[in-house]
Amino acid sequence: MADMKVYFDNNATTPLHPEVKKEMIAAMEMFGNPSSMHSYGREARANVENARRKVADFIGATEKEIVFVGSGSEANNTVLSLFVCGSSQCIPGSKMRSSIITTKIEHPCVLETSECLGHRGVRVKYLDVDQYGKVDLDQLAGMLGDDVGLVSIMMANNEIGTIQDIESIAKMVHESGALMHTDAVQAVGKVPVDVRKLGVDFLTISAHKIYGPKGVGALFVKKGVPYCPLIRGGHQELGRRAGTENTLGILGLGKAVEMRALEMPEEEDRLLELKHILRKGIEESIDDIHFNGHPTDALASTLNVSFTGVEGEAILLYLDIEGIAVSTGSACASGSLDPSHVLLATGVDAELAHGSIRFSMGRESSRQEVDYLLNVLPGIIERIRNMSTAYIKGGLHAASR
Amino acid sequence: MLQAGEWAYSETLKEHFMNPKNILQGENTDEFDGVGMEGNLQCGDQMMVVIKVDKEKEVITDCQWKTYGCASAIASTSILSEMVKGRTLDQAFHISPKEVAQALGGLPDHKIHCSVLGDKALRAAINNYYTRNGQEDKVKQEQSKVICQCMSITDHDIEDAVLEGARTYFELQERTKLGTVCGQCKDEAEVLLEKFKHIHFGV
């Protein structure tokens, strides 16, 4: 058995914050339907609205601008699908704008929904990113026009951590008359997010990325912005999302953002320091590596590294045996063998992309854990390289001869 | 509440992943009688198999390898290198991915393709041995037949698609674009689809 358990996959999901857990356990008996008028219902309603206030406060929104949903993916689907509706019957006036703009590094829930919209007659334009994963603002300026109804750009990338300048982007988007959505699932609770300052019309939040429960998220919908629900048939969330509220989940999300507000400010410096140590340690102990993502405009928690000549899943599983949980950019596990679309978009070649590992730290990550990882990792890479056809010291490849 | 297993795959696979057997040390293959390499780095899988042969008996006496790939790829080349020792070239040539997968205690469907490259590289090494020893007549080409003329899809492409997860004619079309133009190859393709499903997955 491994000496230590290290969870460095916080961008995938996070453990419940102890305070969130405590509050959810205390609320287990609360079963009322928030729509009921009796005392059971009123208790549930009070807690849902209390959570709504906390979420709204946390991102500088008003309570009515928060729609609770089932996940970040649902929020993103809602915004993109709403646009199809906007371009036809439900929302008059926006009929002429039949194009959307997004980027090549979005989460699959945005990319696949965009592709689906393409089948339904929407023109989808994809923005390129530079080698650090930053959107090209000149290219955006060239794409914007009378035909564009919505721009959807993620605030912080889940794989490489690169943070976009959403404030500047939103200004450009609004000047052209389009609406602005940002998938801020990886940003909210890690960097300050204020919807007024950013100037966005829609913003996506997920609870389980910030020490809250799974199966609950929130969508910020700016007051007065055209809206059409994805899930219809109920008056819940002011008719914007049908279905009885996930009361326990919502309560957990509320507590999670409350705890983030308390802990986030001091955490960033601590994580930056840890990332610096991790990065330096890898650089000093392992040859032929490549760091992915932006050196400064990036999440303090996230470090993505490509190792020449080794395949990511092998690294992941050897680390797993040592008790360290990370994630790989390669999708061998899905059977498609497609390397990460994010890394490919940044210009990393397919081979390097296959050998990429994402370390994502969180509130519980410690110096001791980073040291343990640094102790174990060089040996694992050396071991895999020793059996690899691809790796020969000095960077030559056996295959090319 | 259920607890997670100790490991993502079978115990045998774990053993071969943790302690791979017969890794070729260094890159010198001169002392071997046959060398074969398959796959490429861009696709995330590459295997090299080298063999020593008792020339009188045509029996494989040693088999070593290098693999760039996932845990299943590493473990399947490792176990393959153990399996072939003592077999005749002809026996070794006919080892199937299914045998390798079975020896590993089973592989998930989407990992079967990881074990395919190992026996391909082995066959390449055996053919390489024949070529080096003036036995070109024994070299067995992996002959392929074009099934879909319009899209130029071969029976090998169909087999690969099945190994990568295609189970229905529609899924086969999704992966290969086979039969998406004139559609005349549908019957033949469906027969092959069933055949490869049976060979590799016993369904």
Interface residues (C-beta under 8 A of the other chain):
Chain A: G309 V310 E311 G312 E313 A314 L317 D320 I321 S330 C332 A333 S334 G335 S336 L337 P339 D349 A350 E351 H354 N386 M387 S388 T389 A390 Y391 I392 H397 A398 A399
Chain B: W7 A8 F17 M18 P20 I23 Q25 E27 M37 N40 L41 Q42 C43 G44 D45 Q46 M47 M48 W65 K66 T67 Y68 G69 C70 A71 A73 I74 D109 H110 K111 H113 C114 E164 G165
